[in-house]
Amino acid sequence: MSQKSEIKVYLPLKLIGQLESKKRNGMRSKFIETAIRDKLRHIESSTMGDYSTLALLCHVRDRPEIRDHQFNILQMFIEEMIE
């Protein structure tokens, strides 16, 4: 049996309501584990082509090593794309 650890997450109330039906069946933890594994698998197998230019610009803009002037230029591009 694999080692497990308890975590605490904050979810929207609507999602909690949907998860309650899984709790009654005793499947809530397994359901959450499967959902997280599927999401991670999707992220690991994705390529840059799977993301929009806007999403990529936002990701680069939010990197910690981006300097103020770089941030401002990226933000300008992002705002132009949104309009």
Secondary structure as UniProt FT lines:
FT   HELIX           13..24
FT   TURN            25..26
FT   HELIX           28..45
FT   HELIX           48..50
FT   HELIX           53..61
FT   TURN            64..65
FT   HELIX           68..82
//
